[in-house]
């Protein structure tokens, strides 16, 4: 019987062991892939059911004569662009679009400026900073219905806290009609929305500030970059990605705000606080013209997408330059 060399026995042994290991490895990879799919699949199903389907359904409804009768007959005739032409040809739409612009720009500018100032303040270490930061979350913890009721009381012309404080100042005899004066109602609603949005801006921007390495400030200080110069040349460039996310999400959220306006002024007085979002609610759930309401909702989606694309492109161009 011929003798087998050590190298041949080793090759045979390794070869015999490697063959069964391949199916075993494939089985492990398959199980790992199935586990990954098992974790992802519920999220995908949730997104399709609660985000994808409503968006597609709303888009289709914008081109249909979808009214309360549809729920009984099941018929929603296709009318093309008629819903868009009807809602955009009214004088109320023009006013709602202008109010939406003022409401969004005013809210975002104030929220971001105050939120950034608060984030810069808390970026420094001092006693009770953690406790004070936690108090910033109170507007998020309070239900908006309760918050709107409190703000209606604060802004009340006769018994409101704000007017009582103004009247207590020597030489000031003001009693503004915050909620009933068409020229002041929108300002009041913007103020309430700013109060609600400051925690979001401050929290996100504070997290971005914490990610900036302190070594950059130390190196900048050696070159004289302190105070405003440090903010301009170190903080702002490093914080720009976080600023982009904050502004884009802030605009997307603010454009569709309904609860704040309905809770404080209900769109009045004389439609002075009516926005496209509240007008869509009015058409859908008070006049039961769901097709027109869906058309207004699609307009809001388009505005959000256009802003997001334009802002991200401009921001990327600025980074590349």
DOTITOR-809432 format. One line per 8 residues: their letters; for each residue x, y negated, z of N, C-alpha, C. Coordinates in steps of 0.1 Angstrom, whole numbers, plus 5000, padded with zeros to 4 digits. Example, Ala and Ser with C-alpha at 12.3 -4.5 7.8 and 13.67 -1.06 7.14 Angstrom:
// DOTITOR-809432
as	5132,5057,5078,5123,5045,5078,5132,5033,5078; 5128,5022,5071,5137,5011,5071,5129,5000,5079
***
This chain:
// DOTITOR-809432
xxxxxxxx	5009,5012,5000,5000,5000,5000,5009,4988,5000; 5007,4979,4990,5016,4967,4989,5014,4958,5001; 5026,4953,5005,5025,4943,5016,5020,4929,5011; 5013,4922,5019,5008,4909,5015,5016,4899,5023; 5021,4889,5015,5029,4879,5022,5021,4870,5031; 5028,4863,5040,5022,4854,5049,5014,4843,5043; 5020,4837,5032,5014,4826,5025,5001,4830,5018; 5001,4843,5013,4989,4848,5006,4978,4850,5016
xxxxxxxx	4982,4856,5028,4972,4858,5038,4966,4845,5043; 4974,4835,5044,4970,4822,5049,4960,4816,5039; 4963,4817,5025,4955,4811,5015,4941,4819,5015; 4942,4832,5016,4930,4840,5016,4921,4836,5028; 4928,4835,5040,4920,4831,5052,4914,4817,5051; 4922,4808,5046,4917,4794,5044,4906,4793,5034; 4908,4801,5023,4897,4801,5013,4884,4807,5017; 4885,4818,5025,4873,4824,5030,4866,4815,5040
xxxxxxxx	4874,4807,5048,4867,4798,5057,4862,4786,5051; 4868,4781,5040,4863,4769,5033,4850,4771,5026; 4848,4783,5021,4836,4785,5013,4823,4784,5022; 4822,4790,5033,4810,4788,5042,4809,4774,5047; 4821,4767,5049,4820,4754,5055,4813,4743,5046; 4813,4746,5033,4807,4736,5024,4792,4736,5025; 4785,4747,5025,4770,4747,5028,4767,4741,5042; 4776,4744,5052,4774,4739,5065,4775,4723,5065
xxxxxxxx	4785,4718,5058,4787,4704,5057,4775,4697,5050; 4771,4704,5039,4759,4699,5032,4747,4699,5040; 4745,4709,5048,4734,4709,5058,4734,4698,5068; 4746,4695,5073,4748,4684,5083,4744,4671,5076; 4750,4669,5064,4747,4657,5057,4732,4655,5054; 4725,4666,5050,4711,4666,5048,4703,4662,5060; 4707,4668,5072,4700,4665,5084,4702,4651,5088; 4715,4646,5086,4718,4632,5089,4709,4622,5080
xxxxxxxx	4708,4626,5068,4700,4618,5058,4685,4618,5062; 4680,4630,5066,4666,4631,5070,4664,4623,5083; 4673,4623,5092,4672,4615,5105,4671,4600,5101; 4680,4596,5092,4680,4581,5088,4667,4578,5081; 4662,4586,5073,4650,4583,5066,4638,4583,5076; 4639,4592,5086,4629,4592,5097,4628,4579,5105; 4640,4573,5107,4640,4560,5114,4635,4549,5105; 4638,4549,5092,4635,4538,5083,4621,4539,5078
xxxxxxxx	4616,4551,5076,4602,4553,5070,4591,4545,5078; 4590,4546,5091,4580,4539,5098,4580,4524,5096; 4592,4518,5095,4594,4504,5093,4589,4500,5079; 4593,4509,5069,4589,4506,5055,4574,4507,5054; 4568,4517,5060,4553,4519,5059,4546,4507,5066; 4552,4502,5077,4546,4491,5084,4547,4478,5075; 4558,4476,5069,4560,4464,5060,4551,4465,5048; 4549,4476,5042,4540,4478,5031,4525,4475,5035
xxxxxxxx	4521,4481,5046,4507,4479,5050,4504,4466,5055; 4513,4460,5063,4509,4447,5070,4515,4435,5064; 4524,4436,5054,4530,4425,5047,4528,4426,5032; 4532,4437,5027,4531,4438,5012,4517,4438,5007; 4508,4446,5013,4495,4447,5008,4487,4434,5010; 4488,4427,5021,4481,4414,5023,4486,4403,5013; 4499,4403,5010,4504,4393,5001,4499,4396,4987; 4499,4409,4982,4494,4412,4969,4479,4410,4968
xxxxxxxx	4472,4414,4979,4457,4412,4979,4454,4397,4978; 4461,4389,4986,4458,4374,4986,4461,4368,4972; 4472,4373,4966,4476,4368,4952,4465,4371,4942; 4459,4383,4943,4449,4387,4934,4436,4380,4936; 4432,4378,4949,4420,4370,4953,4420,4356,4948; 4432,4350,4946,4433,4337,4941,4428,4335,4927; 4427,4346,4920,4422,4346,4906,4408,4352,4905; 4401,4354,4916,4388,4360,4916,4378,4350,4923
xxxxxxxx	4365,4352,4919,4354,4346,4926,4351,4354,4938; 4359,4353,4949,4357,4361,4961,4350,4354,4972; 4337,4357,4974,4329,4350,4984,4324,4360,4994; 4315,4355,5003,4309,4364,5012,4300,4375,5005; 4294,4371,4994,4286,4381,4986,4294,4393,4982; 4307,4391,4980,4315,4402,4975,4315,4414,4985; 4314,4411,4998,4315,4421,5008,4302,4430,5007; 4292,4425,5001,4279,4433,5000,4278,4440,4986
xxxxxxxx	4282,4432,4976,4281,4438,4962,4293,4445,4958; 4305,4442,4964,4317,4448,4960,4323,4442,4947; 4317,4432,4942,4321,4426,4929,4328,4412,4931; 4339,4410,4925,4347,4398,4926,4351,4395,4912; 4343,4387,4904,4347,4385,4890,4360,4377,4888; 4367,4381,4878,4380,4375,4875,4377,4361,4868; 4382,4350,4874,4380,4337,4869,4393,4330,4865; 4404,4336,4866,4417,4330,4862,4421,4319,4871
xxxxxxxx	4425,4308,4865,4430,4296,4872,4419,4287,4878; 4407,4291,4877,4396,4282,4881,4397,4278,4896; 4401,4287,4905,4402,4284,4919,4413,4273,4921; 4424,4275,4914,4435,4265,4915,4431,4251,4910; 4424,4251,4899,4419,4239,4893,4409,4232,4902; 4400,4240,4908,4390,4234,4917,4396,4228,4929; 4405,4235,4936,4410,4230,4949,4420,4218,4946; 4428,4219,4935,4438,4208,4933,4432,4196,4927
xxxxxxxx	4420,4196,4922,4414,4185,4916,4406,4176,4926; 4405,4180,4938,4398,4173,4948,4407,4163,4955; 4401,4152,4960,4409,4142,4967,4414,4147,4980; 4407,4156,4986,4411,4162,4999,4424,4169,4997; 4426,4176,4986,4439,4184,4984,4451,4174,4984; 4449,4163,4977,4460,4153,4977,4464,4148,4991; 4454,4146,4999,4457,4141,5012,4463,4152,5021; 4458,4164,5019,4463,4176,5026,4478,4178,5023
xxxxxxxx	4481,4177,5010,4495,4179,5005,4504,4169,5011; 4499,4156,5011,4508,4145,5017,4509,4148,5032; 4499,4151,5039,4500,4154,5053,4509,4166,5056; 4509,4176,5047,4517,4187,5049,4532,4183,5048; 4535,4174,5038,4548,4169,5036,4553,4162,5049; 4545,4152,5053,4549,4144,5065,4550,4153,5077; 4541,4162,5079,4541,4171,5091,4553,4179,5091; 4557,4185,5079,4568,4194,5078,4581,4187,5080
xxxxxxxx	4583,4176,5073,4596,4168,5074,4597,4162,5088; 4587,4156,5094,4588,4150,5107,4591,4161,5117; 4584,4172,5117,4586,4183,5127,4600,4189,5126; 4604,4192,5114,4617,4198,5112,4629,4189,5116; 4628,4176,5112,4638,4167,5115,4640,4165,5130; 4628,4163,5137,4629,4161,5152,4633,4174,5159; 4627,4185,5155,4631,4198,5161,4645,4201,5160; 4651,4199,5148,4665,4202,5146,4674,4193,5154
xxxxxxxx	4671,4180,5153,4680,4170,5160,4680,4172,5175; 4668,4174,5181,4667,4176,5195,4673,4189,5199; 4670,4200,5191,4675,4213,5194,4690,4214,5193; 4696,4207,5183,4711,4206,5182,4717,4199,5194; 4711,4188,5198,4716,4180,5209,4716,4189,5222; 4705,4196,5224,4704,4205,5236,4714,4216,5235; 4715,4222,5223,4725,4233,5222,4739,4228,5225; 4743,4216,5220,4756,4211,5223,4758,4208,5238
xxxxxxxx	4747,4203,5244,4748,4201,5258,4750,4213,5266; 4743,4224,5263,4744,4236,5271,4756,4244,5266; 4763,4240,5256,4775,4247,5252,4787,4245,5261; 4785,4235,5270,4795,4233,5280,4791,4240,5293; 4800,4245,5301,4798,4253,5313,4795,4243,5324; 4784,4245,5331,4781,4237,5343,4771,4245,5352; 4769,4241,5364,4761,4248,5373,4746,4248,5369; 4740,4260,5370,4726,4261,5367,4723,4260,5352
xxxxxxxx	4733,4261,5343,4731,4261,5329,4722,4272,5324; 4725,4284,5329,4717,4296,5325,4702,4294,5329; 4700,4289,5341,4686,4287,5346,4679,4277,5338; 4686,4266,5335,4679,4255,5327,4677,4259,5312; 4686,4268,5307,4683,4273,5294,4671,4282,5293; 4669,4290,5304,4657,4298,5304,4644,4290,5304; 4645,4278,5310,4633,4269,5310,4629,4265,5296; 4638,4265,5287,4635,4261,5273,4626,4270,5266
xxxxxxxx	4625,4282,5271,4616,4292,5265,4601,4291,5270; 4598,4282,5279,4585,4280,5284,4574,4278,5273; 4577,4269,5263,4568,4267,5252,4564,4279,5244; 4574,4289,5244,4571,4301,5237,4563,4311,5246; 4564,4310,5259,4557,4319,5268,4543,4314,5270; 4540,4302,5268,4526,4297,5270,4518,4300,5258; 4506,4306,5259,4497,4308,5247,4494,4295,5241; 4493,4295,5228,4491,4282,5221,4477,4276,5224
xxxxxxxx	4467,4285,5226,4454,4280,5230,4455,4272,5243; 4462,4277,5253,4463,4270,5265,4472,4258,5264; 4482,4259,5256,4491,4247,5253,4483,4236,5246; 4475,4240,5236,4467,4229,5229,4457,4223,5239; 4451,4230,5248,4442,4224,5257,4449,4215,5266; 4461,4218,5271,4468,4209,5279,4472,4197,5272; 4476,4198,5259,4480,4186,5252,4468,4177,5249; 4457,4183,5247,4445,4175,5244,4442,4166,5257
xxxxxxxx	4444,4172,5268,4443,4165,5281,4453,4154,5282; 4466,4157,5279,4477,4148,5280,4474,4136,5271; 4469,4138,5259,4468,4128,5249,4454,4121,5249; 4446,4125,5259,4433,4119,5260,4434,4104,5262; 4426,4096,5255,4427,4081,5256,4423,4076,5269; 4413,4082,5276,4408,4076,5288,4414,4082,5301; 4416,4095,5301,4421,4101,5313,4434,4109,5311; 4440,4107,5299,4453,4114,5296,4465,4109,5304
xxxxxxxx	4474,4118,5307,4486,4115,5315,4494,4105,5307; 4496,4106,5294,4504,4097,5287,4500,4083,5287; 4487,4080,5285,4482,4067,5286,4482,4061,5300; 4481,4070,5310,4482,4065,5324,4496,4061,5327; 4506,4068,5321,4520,4064,5323,4523,4051,5316; 4518,4050,5304,4520,4037,5297,4514,4025,5304; 4502,4027,5310,4495,4016,5317,4502,4013,5330; 4510,4022,5335,4517,4020,5348,4530,4011,5346
xxxxxxxx	4534,4010,5334,4546,4002,5331,4542,3987,5332; 4549,3979,5339,4546,3965,5340,4546,3957,5327; 4536,3950,5324,4535,3942,5312,4530,3950,5300; 4527,3963,5301,4522,3971,5290,4508,3973,5292; 4500,3969,5283,4485,3971,5283,4481,3979,5271; 4486,3991,5269,4483,3999,5258,4474,4011,5262; 4465,4014,5253,4457,4026,5255,4454,4032,5242; 4465,4038,5235,4463,4043,5221,4453,4055,5221
xxxxxxxx	4445,4055,5210,4436,4066,5207,4444,4077,5200; 4451,4085,5207,4460,4094,5201,4453,4104,5192; 4441,4109,5196,4434,4120,5189,4423,4115,5181; 4419,4102,5182,4407,4097,5174,4411,4086,5164; 4423,4081,5165,4428,4071,5155,4435,4078,5144; 4429,4077,5131,4435,4083,5120,4450,4080,5118; 4455,4069,5122,4469,4065,5120,4478,4071,5131; 4472,4076,5142,4480,4081,5153,4479,4096,5154
xxxxxxxx	4468,4102,5149,4465,4116,5151,4476,4125,5146; 4481,4122,5133,4491,4130,5127,4504,4129,5135; 4507,4117,5140,4519,4116,5149,4518,4124,5161; 4506,4124,5167,4504,4132,5179,4506,4147,5177; 4501,4152,5165,4502,4166,5162,4517,4170,5159; 4524,4161,5153,4538,4163,5150,4545,4164,5163; 4542,4156,5173,4549,4156,5186,4546,4169,5193; 4534,4174,5192,4531,4187,5199,4539,4199,5192
xxxxxxxx	4539,4198,5179,4547,4209,5171,4562,4208,5174; 4567,4196,5176,4581,4194,5179,4584,4201,5193; 4575,4198,5202,4576,4204,5216,4577,4220,5214; 4569,4225,5205,4568,4239,5204,4580,4245,5197; 4586,4237,5188,4597,4243,5179,4611,4240,5185; 4612,4232,5195,4626,4229,5200,4632,4241,5206; 4625,4250,5214,4632,4262,5219,4638,4271,5208; 4631,4272,5197,4637,4281,5186,4650,4275,5181
xxxxxxxx	4650,4262,5178,4661,4255,5172,4673,4256,5182; 4670,4252,5195,4681,4252,5205,4687,4266,5207; 4678,4276,5207,4683,4290,5210,4692,4295,5198; 4687,4293,5186,4695,4298,5175,4708,4290,5173; 4708,4277,5175,4720,4269,5173,4729,4271,5185; 4724,4274,5197,4733,4277,5208,4741,4290,5205; 4734,4300,5200,4740,4312,5197,4751,4310,5186; 4749,4302,5176,4759,4299,5166,4771,4291,5172
xxxxxxxx	4769,4282,5182,4780,4275,5188,4788,4285,5196; 4782,4295,5202,4790,4304,5210,4799,4313,5202; 4796,4314,5189,4805,4322,5180,4817,4315,5175; 4818,4302,5177,4829,4294,5172,4841,4296,5181; 4852,4301,5176,4864,4303,5185,4869,4291,5191; 4872,4291,5204,4877,4280,5211,4891,4276,5206; 4898,4285,5200,4912,4282,5195,4911,4271,5185; 4900,4271,5177,4899,4260,5167,4899,4246,5173
xxxxxxxx	4892,4245,5184,4891,4232,5191,4904,4229,5197; 4911,4239,5202,4924,4236,5208,4934,4232,5198; 4934,4238,5186,4943,4234,5175,4939,4221,5170; 4926,4218,5169,4922,4205,5164,4926,4194,5174; 4925,4197,5187,4929,4186,5197,4943,4182,5195; 4952,4192,5191,4966,4188,5189,4968,4178,5177; 4958,4179,5168,4959,4169,5156,4950,4157,5158; 4944,4156,5170,4936,4144,5173,4922,4146,5170
xxxxxxxx	4917,4158,5167,4903,4160,5163,4895,4163,5176; 4890,4153,5183,4882,4155,5194,4869,4147,5193; 4859,4150,5201,4847,4143,5201,4840,4144,5188; 4837,4133,5181,4829,4133,5169,4837,4139,5158; 4851,4137,5157,4859,4143,5147,4859,4159,5148; 4859,4164,5160,4858,4178,5162,4845,4184,5158; 4834,4176,5160,4821,4181,5156,4820,4181,5140; 4826,4170,5134,4825,4169,5120,4833,4179,5112
xxxxxxxx	4845,4181,5117,4855,4190,5109,4856,4204,5114; 4850,4207,5126,4851,4221,5131,4837,4226,5134; 4829,4219,5142,4816,4225,5146,4807,4226,5135; 4805,4215,5127,4795,4215,5117,4798,4225,5105; 4811,4226,5100,4813,4236,5090,4812,4250,5095; 4815,4253,5107,4814,4267,5112,4799,4270,5115; 4791,4260,5118,4777,4262,5122,4768,4262,5110; 4773,4258,5098,4765,4257,5086,4757,4269,5083
xxxxxxxx	4762,4281,5083,4753,4293,5080,4741,4294,5090; 4743,4291,5103,4733,4291,5112,4723,4280,5110; 4728,4268,5106,4719,4257,5102,4710,4261,5091; 4716,4268,5081,4708,4272,5069,4696,4281,5073; 4699,4291,5081,4688,4300,5086,4678,4292,5094; 4682,4283,5103,4673,4276,5111,4664,4267,5103; 4669,4260,5094,4661,4251,5086,4651,4259,5077; 4656,4269,5070,4648,4277,5061,4636,4283,5069
xxxxxxxx	4639,4290,5080,4629,4296,5088,4619,4285,5094; 4625,4274,5098,4617,4263,5103,4607,4258,5093; 4611,4256,5081,4602,4251,5071,4591,4261,5067; 4595,4274,5066,4586,4284,5063,4575,4285,5074; 4579,4284,5086,4570,4284,5097,4561,4272,5098; 4567,4260,5096,4560,4248,5098,4550,4245,5087; 4553,4249,5075,4544,4247,5064,4530,4254,5066; 4530,4265,5073,4518,4273,5075,4512,4272,5089
xxxxxxxx	4516,4262,5096,4511,4260,5110,4496,4257,5109; 4488,4264,5117,4474,4262,5118,4469,4260,5132; 4475,4269,5141,4469,4269,5155,4472,4256,5162; 4483,4249,5160,4486,4237,5167,4476,4226,5162; 4474,4225,5149,4465,4214,5144,4450,4217,5148; 4446,4230,5147,4432,4233,5150,4430,4231,5165; 4439,4235,5173,4438,4234,5187,4438,4219,5193; 4445,4210,5186,4446,4197,5191,4436,4187,5185
xxxxxxxx	4435,4187,5171,4427,4178,5165,4416,4184,5156; 4418,4197,5153,4408,4204,5144,4408,4198,5130; 4419,4193,5126,4420,4187,5113,4415,4173,5112; 4409,4167,5122,4404,4154,5122,4414,4144,5128; 4410,4132,5130,4397,4126,5126,4398,4122,5111; 4386,4123,5104,4385,4120,5090,4396,4126,5082; 4399,4139,5085,4408,4147,5077,4423,4141,5078; 4425,4133,5088,4439,4127,5088,4450,4137,5092
xxxxxxxx	4446,4148,5098,4456,4158,5101,4453,4171,5093; 4446,4170,5083,4443,4182,5074,4455,4185,5066; 4460,4197,5066,4471,4202,5058,4466,4213,5049; 4475,4217,5040,4471,4228,5031,4468,4241,5038; 4475,4243,5049,4472,4255,5057,4458,4255,5064; 4455,4243,5070,4442,4242,5076,4431,4241,5066; 4434,4235,5054,4424,4235,5043,4421,4249,5038; 4431,4257,5037,4429,4271,5034,4420,4278,5044
xxxxxxxx	4423,4276,5056,4414,4282,5067,4400,4276,5066; 4398,4264,5063,4385,4258,5061,4377,4264,5050; 4384,4266,5039,4377,4271,5027,4374,4286,5029; 4383,4293,5036,4381,4308,5037,4371,4311,5048; 4372,4305,5060,4364,4310,5072,4353,4301,5076; 4352,4290,5070,4341,4281,5073,4331,4279,5061; 4337,4278,5049,4329,4277,5037,4328,4291,5030; 4335,4301,5035,4335,4315,5030,4338,4316,5015
xxxxxxxx	4346,4306,5010,4351,4307,4996,4365,4313,4997; 4366,4326,4998,4379,4333,5000,4388,4332,4988; 4383,4331,4976,4391,4329,4964,4398,4316,4965; 4391,4305,4968,4398,4292,4969,4408,4291,4981; 4404,4298,4992,4413,4298,5003,4426,4306,5000; 4424,4317,4992,4436,4325,4988,4445,4317,4978; 4439,4309,4970,4446,4301,4961,4455,4291,4968; 4449,4285,4979,4457,4275,4987,4468,4283,4994
xxxxxxxx	4465,4295,4999,4476,4303,5005,4487,4306,4996; 4484,4309,4983,4494,4312,4973,4503,4300,4971; 4496,4288,4971,4504,4276,4969,4514,4274,4981; 4510,4277,4993,4519,4276,5004,4531,4286,5002; 4528,4298,4998,4539,4308,4996,4548,4302,4985; 4543,4297,4975,4552,4291,4964,4560,4280,4969; 4555,4271,4977,4562,4260,4983,4574,4265,4991; 4571,4275,5000,4581,4281,5008,4592,4287,5000
xxxxxxxx	4589,4295,4990,4599,4301,4982,4607,4291,4974; 4601,4281,4969,4609,4271,4961,4619,4264,4971; 4614,4260,4983,4623,4253,4992,4635,4262,4996; 4632,4275,4999,4642,4284,5003,4652,4286,4992; 4648,4288,4980,4657,4290,4969,4666,4278,4966; 4660,4266,4966,4667,4254,4963,4677,4251,4974; 4673,4252,4987,4682,4249,4998,4693,4259,4998; 4691,4271,4996,4702,4281,4997,4712,4279,4985
xxxxxxxx	4707,4275,4974,4716,4272,4963,4724,4260,4965; 4718,4249,4970,4726,4237,4974,4736,4240,4984; 4732,4248,4994,4741,4251,5005,4753,4259,5000; 4750,4269,4992,4761,4277,4986,4770,4269,4978; 4765,4260,4970,4773,4251,4962,4782,4242,4970; 4776,4237,4982,4784,4229,4991,4796,4237,4997; 4793,4250,5000,4803,4258,5006,4814,4261,4996; 4810,4264,4983,4820,4267,4973,4829,4255,4970
x	4823,4243,4970,4831,4230,4968,4840,4228,4979
***
